[in-house]
Amino acid sequence: MSTNNTKAFETYESEVRSYCRNFPTVFVKAKGSIQTDENGKEYIDFFCGSGALNYGHNNPYIKEKVVEYLQNDGVMHALDMYTKPKREFIEYFENEVIRPRGFDYKIQFVGPTGTNAVEAALKLARKVKKRNNVFALMGAFHGMTLGSLALTTNADSRKGAGVPLYNVTHIPAPYMFPELDTVAYMERLITDDHSGVEKPAAIILETTQADGGIYVLPDEWLRRVRALCDKYDILMIVDDVQVGASRTGWFFSFERAGITPDIVTLSKSIGGYGMPFALTLLRPELDQWKPGEHNGTFRGYQLSLVAAKAGLEFMLNEHVEDAVRERAPFVEKFLKENIETIDRRITTRGIGLLWGVDFGAFEGDVAKAVIHKAFENGLIVERVGRRDSVVKIMPELKVPMDTLEKGLNILAKSIREVVGELK
């Protein structure tokens, strides 16, 4: 008999709650790629805290560092004062991750979520360039606070603002109109004195749109955007909140294109252990802030700094980027051979360990039915994209191969069951 008791949530928690409606059980334990509910039922996790758990639940290496710090009464809160965990994180991140990749970034500690990192990037870009407008892509998700939400294109999310969202020009993403050269289009907007569009301070993008439906932006297109920014004195901001931290097979998702953004936003898995943590990386010459001009009580939370450094150590010591690249072809082959073959209307796409199964060609909410069926069958996946029609596959980056295959088989089984009911 079920022991799940959700009455407290349903009675007292705000109606704004969302993920729990798709996964209606009470979880009590999580380890690696497996979550367990209070009935003892196990679920393979292909959701990973929406990208916050790239190294799995309760990663033992990171946990040891966190527990040791707590047991030694380490400083827990310090605003932006100097602490040992902050120094160790800065030195490790700069010397072992940023500079070996050929980048030169200063680190700004912002509030603990991705939208905080994006808000800081927007404020800095507008301050430095003394322009209000920013270009963003259709299909973008950059956060839920007003500046970030102005960039985000999901209609329901935007309606929640309650006020007009200004100072952003949305550009069609390159996959939307293959016949349209979107880089040339942006250049025309910038140079045509009858475009009606103000020259932007920055162009912000995700190199792979995750919540937009799992669209990998082409390397050459990214390089052309970089060149456009250089030509017209515009800052290039890459939002790596969800697709960074090795999710695509490179620690920074833009490394595959050989480009260097001016500003980079990081959160989610940079926290190492699912800890709240966010960073804005910026070229040194852009660091034109006055002391305290952008601050926050919980920027650089100490336990997050400990977990983040440990996460970076785990990423490098365990060759996580290589592990992702090794698993990616297996996932792609499985999707092509075992899921696309279920129905000709199903398409798949992705990179690294971020993949989407697109049900947009179906009538009705097939993706919703699939994630519910998958949950019944012991798999946690979410849906994204236009009309929420894409099932997003996002497992732990070092997921054991047998667990990865088992999870994919559950997804294929669930799709067959749902599609079979439509016929």
Salt bridges, closest charged atoms under 4 A:
GLU15 OE2 - ARG17 NH1 3.74
GLU15 OE1 - ARG21 NH2 3.13
ASP45 OD2 - HIS57 NE2 2.66
ASP80 OD2 - ARG299 NH2 3.06
GLU88 OE2 - LYS84 NZ 3.95
GLU94 OE1 - ARG99 NE 3.45
ASP104 OD1 - ARG99 NH2 3.28
ASP181 OD2 - ARG224 NH2 3.04
GLU187 OE2 - LYS231 NZ 2.95
ASP192 OD2 - ARG188 NE 3.07
ASP211 OD1 - LYS392 NZ 3.33
ASP219 OD1 - ARG256 NH1 2.34
GLU220 OE1 - ARG223 NE 3.28
ASP230 OD1 - ARG226 NH2 2.78
ASP233 OD1 - LYS129 NZ 2.51
ASP233 OD2 - ARG131 NH2 3.15
ASP239 OD2 - HIS142 ND1 2.73
GLU255 OE2 - ARG101 NE 3.06
ASP262 OD2 - ARG226 NH2 3.04
ASP262 OD1 - ARG283 NE 2.55
GLU285 OE2 - ARG283 NH1 1.87
ASP287 OD2 - LYS106 NZ 2.72
GLU293 OE2 - LYS127 NZ 3.18
GLU313 OE2 - LYS309 NZ 2.48
GLU318 OE1 - LYS398 NZ 3.61
GLU321 OE2 - ARG101 NH2 2.72
GLU337 OE2 - LYS333 NZ 3.13
GLU340 OE2 - LYS336 NZ 3.14
ASP343 OD1 - ARG345 NE 2.94
ASP358 OD2 - ARG349 NH2 2.85
ASP365 OD1 - ARG383 NH1 3.08
GLU376 OE1 - LYS373 NZ 3.68
GLU382 OE2 - LYS392 NZ 2.73
GLU417 OE2 - LYS413 NZ 2.65
GLU421 OE2 - LYS373 NZ 3.96
